[in-house]
Each structure stands twice: as structure tokens, then as C-alpha cells.
Amino acid sequence: MKMPSQKRIYRDLDSAVISGVCAGVARHLEVDPIWVRIGAAAALITMPAIAIVAYFAAVMLLPRTV
């Protein structure tokens, strides 16, 4: 029996505005990147400290596209 392949999240530098985090998450979720960017902006407005820490953690931890 063949195991299903795991989809990984990468920073998508081809569609990047800043560092590709939102574009990579959007590609992983198979949605338009604008929706992820709107969610990131909403998180930045409502809980800025958590959003900034989470974004920079994603920049440091997520690999670039292969």
C-alpha cells in the first residue's frame, strides 16, 4: 500500500511580497494569497505582538521553495 505524500509548507519566493510566508501558506492551503495576507493583516491589527512573533518565526523556520 502506497502512503500518501505529505504536503509541506514552504516560503514561496516567486509570489512573495515581503518574504513569501503568506504566499507559501496560501499555496499549501490551495487558496488565493490575498486571503492569507488579509488574515495576516487582521491578526497584525488585533494582536500585533503575537502576529509579529509568529511571522518572524515562520520566516526563520520555513524552508524556501525547492
N, C-alpha and C positions, 0 to 999 in steps of 0.2 A: 504494500500500500504506500502510495506516494504522499508525503507530508506536504501540506500547503505551505507555500513560501511566505515568510514574514515580510510585511511591508515595513520599511524603516523610514524614519523621518530624517531628511537631510535639509541643510540650508540651500535653497535654490538661488544660486548667484546669477542665473540667466534672467530671472524675473525679479531680482532684488531691487528694493527701493533704498534700504539702508544696509542691511546685512543678509537678507534672504530668509530670515526666520519665518515671517508671516507667509511668504511665498512657499516655503518648504512645508509648513503646516497645512496650507491650503492644498498643495499637491497631494499630500498624504491623505487628507480628508476628501479629496476629489470635489472641492468647491472652488469658486472664484476667489482669488486672493483678496479682492476688495472687501469681502465679508469678514475675513480674518483680520484685515487691517482695521476695519470698523470696530470689531470686537476688541482689538488691542488698544485702540484709541479710547473706547469706552472704559476699559479697565484702567487706563492711564488717568482718566478724569476721576473715576470713582474711588480707586485705591492706588494712588501713584507709587507709593513705596514698594508695594508687592509687585506691581506691574514692571517697574524698572528692574528690580532684582531678578524677576522671572525672565525678562527679555535678555538681560546680560548673561544670565546662567545658560539660556538657550544658545546664545552666540558662542559661549565658551565650550559647551558640551556637545552640540550637534555638529556632526561632520559636514563638510561641504559635499555638493553633488559629485557623483563619480562619473 
